[in-house]
Amino acid sequence: MPEYIVKEEDSNKRLDLFISEKLAVTRSQVKNYINTILVNNVEKKLSYSTKINDIIFINDFNNNTTDIENPLAENIDIDILYEDKYLLVLNKRANMSVHCSSSETTGTLVNALLYHIKDFDFVGDRSRAGIIHRLDKDTSGIMIVGKNSNIVSLMQEQFKNRSIKKIYNAIVIGLLKENNIEINLPIGRHPVYRKKMTVRDDGKNALTIINVLKRFKSHSLIEIDLKTGRTHQIRVHCSYKGFPVAGDKIYSKSYNNYNGLMLIAKKIEFLHPISKDIMSFEVDYPDYFKSFLYSDDI
């Protein structure tokens, strides 16, 4: 089993970060698939801060990539809005991950798609079969899925060219003063909390256009025209501007007051890659969203 001696450049690192770098795996894999980690022959927590000349011994690293790369087909209900022999459009529910990860190899949208789509014809990574774009696990709403690699490529080109119109709705905390807001701030990975994104000068360009639909006592219902597709873009921009999305577990401190993330991919419009027809879809708010929207608490 691997054994390492900590050098000066690796000192004062969290133990899980040190191991992830040495083994070229994610920190989630370190957490879930390493049974025992000894530092100087003493078992340590993953939060341990390394010191120069520490001797780190890793016992029983179980790489679970087989499950990730070859996900099972599972009979999981999905809400299909449209389907033909090239693609389908669906309404993803909240609390469903789009694809598998080291910590989640079942129950994802990909698991469901592998069961429901009988005429899937793809080459390559089965774990991302048909996935053209993604939504965060906690975000519900419209997604497009391609049935073969050519359709996936053609649709991804439309996303790259920004010719696909994506409209989100969200309930945010606070009363926005302006009816229309443009947020043009770059987004990148948080330097400390690796699961978070943040506004940073060296990040990727991110443009979010916001239109206020309605103001309530302490919340606002907004419509978002997403011009770029950065990870957590809406959530990061709204939080940075002082009106976080209600129910956001990562970027809001008061998420416990809500029954879910109040963010939905509500509308989408795109050009069918084969027929060249303009395809347009819109979905209703999920029940937990409507329950809060029409409550006295908003």
Salt bridges, closest charged atoms under 4 A:
ASP10 OD1 - LYS13 NZ 2.96
ASP10 OD2 - LYS22 NZ 3.06
ASP16 OD2 - ARG14 NH2 2.95
ASP16 OD2 - ARG27 NH2 3.48
GLU21 OE1 - LYS13 NZ 2.55
GLU83 OE2 - LYS147 NZ 2.69
ASP84 OD2 - HIS272 NE2 2.74
GLU104 OE2 - LYS137 NZ 3.38
ASP119 OD1 - LYS147 NZ 3.00
ASP136 OD1 - ARG134 NH1 3.52
ASP136 OD1 - HIS232 NE2 3.87
ASP136 OD2 - ARG235 NH1 2.92
ASP202 OD1 - ARG200 NE 2.54
GLU223 OE2 - LYS267 NZ 3.76
ASP225 OD2 - LYS227 NZ 2.96
ASP248 OD1 - ARG235 NH2 2.86
GLU282 OE2 - LYS266 NZ 2.95
ASP284 OD2 - LYS290 NZ 3.11
